[in-house]
């Protein structure tokens, strides 16, 4: 399974923010994530099914807000 999701994130403003969100997302089994601060979003490549609430929880635990998950 290969699936791509876009996650809209509010509250990121610097490289540290980007690194924090990438670390949180890449810590979830089955996810490879890259974060684009300028776009305010993360692109996730899923190698297995991951619940949206698990993705949201990881980002919120890192201190940021998810506004939308697309895909």
C-alpha positions in Angstrom: 0.0 0.0 0.0 1.3 3.4 -0.9 -1.0 6.4 -0.2 -0.3 10.1 0.0 -1.9 12.5 2.4 -1.6 16.2 2.8 -2.0 17.6 6.3 -2.7 21.3 6.8 -0.9 22.5 9.9 -1.1 25.9 11.8 1.5 27.3 14.1 4.7 26.4 12.3 7.1 29.3 11.7 10.7 28.1 11.6 13.1 25.2 10.9 12.7 24.0 14.5 8.9 23.8 13.9 9.5 21.8 10.7 11.9 19.4 12.5 9.5 18.9 15.4 6.6 18.0 13.2 8.7 15.8 10.9 10.1 13.9 13.9 6.6 13.4 15.4 5.2 12.1 12.1 8.1 10.0 11.1 7.9 8.4 14.5 4.6 6.7 13.5 5.1 3.3 12.0 4.2 3.4 8.3 4.7 7.1 7.7 7.4 9.0 5.8 6.8 12.7 6.2 8.1 16.0 4.7 7.0 19.4 6.0 6.7 22.6 4.0 6.6 25.5 6.4 5.7 28.1 3.6 2.7 26.0 2.5 1.8 25.2 6.1 1.5 21.5 5.3 3.0 18.1 5.6 3.1 15.5 2.9 2.8 12.0 4.2 3.6 8.8 2.3 1.9 5.9 4.0 3.2 2.3 3.5 0.3 1.0 5.6 -3.1 2.2 6.9 -2.7 4.9 9.7 -5.7 6.4 11.5 -6.2 10.1 11.0 -6.6 10.6 14.7 -3.1 9.1 15.3 -1.7 11.6 12.8 -3.6 14.5 14.4 -2.5 13.4 18.0 1.2 13.3 17.0 1.1 16.8 15.5 -0.9 18.2 18.4 1.4 16.6 20.9 4.3 18.4 19.2 2.4 21.7 19.8 0.7 22.5 16.5 -2.8 22.4 15.1 -4.2 20.3 12.3 -6.8 22.1 10.2 -7.4 19.5 7.5 -6.3 16.1 6.3 -6.6 15.6 2.5 -6.4 12.3 0.7 
